[in-house]
Amino acid sequence: MTTTSLDEETLNVEIRKFLKKVGITSQREIERAVRGAIDAGRIKGNETLKAQMTLTIEGLQLSHRIDGEIALGG
């Protein structure tokens, strides 16, 4: 029987690297979309926008939805 051990430190580092990439990329895309919507007159810039993100990981059958809001202020 073969037993595979999990390297917790490597897992933690890899998850953090992935989440950093997700965070930076998501922030850029949201900022770009908000500016575009304001420029196009679709929003005023003082709304609270509903947001959702779904994390999926192939091989783990993981699908996790996160709901939230982004308040643009005024």
C-alpha positions as CSV (number, residue, x, y, z in Angstrom):
1,M,0.0,0.0,0.0
2,T,1.4,3.4,-1.0
3,T,0.7,6.3,1.4
4,T,1.0,9.9,0.1
5,S,1.8,12.5,2.7
6,L,0.6,16.0,2.4
7,D,3.2,18.8,2.7
8,E,1.2,21.3,4.7
9,E,3.7,24.1,4.3
10,T,3.9,23.7,0.5
11,L,0.1,23.5,0.3
12,N,-0.2,26.7,2.3
13,V,2.3,28.6,0.2
14,E,0.7,27.5,-3.0
15,I,-2.8,28.5,-1.9
16,R,-1.6,31.9,-0.8
17,K,0.1,32.4,-4.2
18,F,-3.1,31.5,-6.0
19,L,-5.2,33.7,-3.8
20,K,-2.8,36.7,-4.2
21,K,-3.1,36.3,-8.0
22,V,-6.9,36.1,-7.7
23,G,-7.1,39.1,-5.5
24,I,-4.8,41.3,-7.7
25,T,-6.5,40.3,-10.9
26,S,-10.0,40.6,-9.6
27,Q,-9.3,44.1,-8.2
28,R,-8.0,45.3,-11.5
29,E,-10.9,43.9,-13.4
30,I,-13.5,45.4,-11.0
31,E,-11.8,48.8,-11.1
32,R,-11.7,48.7,-14.9
33,A,-15.4,47.7,-15.1
34,V,-16.5,50.3,-12.6
35,R,-14.7,53.1,-14.5
36,G,-16.1,51.9,-17.8
37,A,-19.6,51.8,-16.4
38,I,-19.3,55.3,-15.0
39,D,-17.9,56.6,-18.3
40,A,-20.7,55.0,-20.2
41,G,-23.3,56.4,-17.9
42,R,-24.6,53.0,-16.7
43,I,-23.8,53.8,-13.1
44,K,-23.2,57.0,-11.2
45,G,-20.4,55.8,-8.9
46,N,-22.3,56.0,-5.6
47,E,-24.1,52.6,-5.8
48,T,-23.6,49.4,-3.9
49,L,-23.1,46.6,-6.3
50,K,-23.9,43.0,-5.6
51,A,-21.0,40.7,-6.4
52,Q,-20.3,37.0,-6.4
53,M,-17.4,34.8,-7.1
54,T,-17.3,31.1,-7.5
55,L,-14.1,29.1,-6.7
56,T,-13.8,25.8,-8.6
57,I,-11.0,23.3,-8.4
58,E,-10.8,20.5,-10.9
59,G,-10.0,17.2,-9.3
60,L,-11.6,18.1,-6.0
61,Q,-15.2,18.5,-7.1
62,L,-15.0,21.8,-5.3
63,S,-17.4,24.6,-6.2
64,H,-17.7,27.3,-3.6
65,R,-19.8,30.5,-4.2
66,I,-19.0,33.7,-2.2
67,D,-21.6,36.5,-2.2
68,G,-20.9,40.1,-1.2
69,E,-21.3,43.7,-2.0
70,I,-19.0,46.5,-3.2
71,A,-20.0,49.9,-2.0
72,L,-18.7,52.6,-4.4
73,G,-19.3,55.4,-2.0
74,G,-20.0,58.8,-3.4
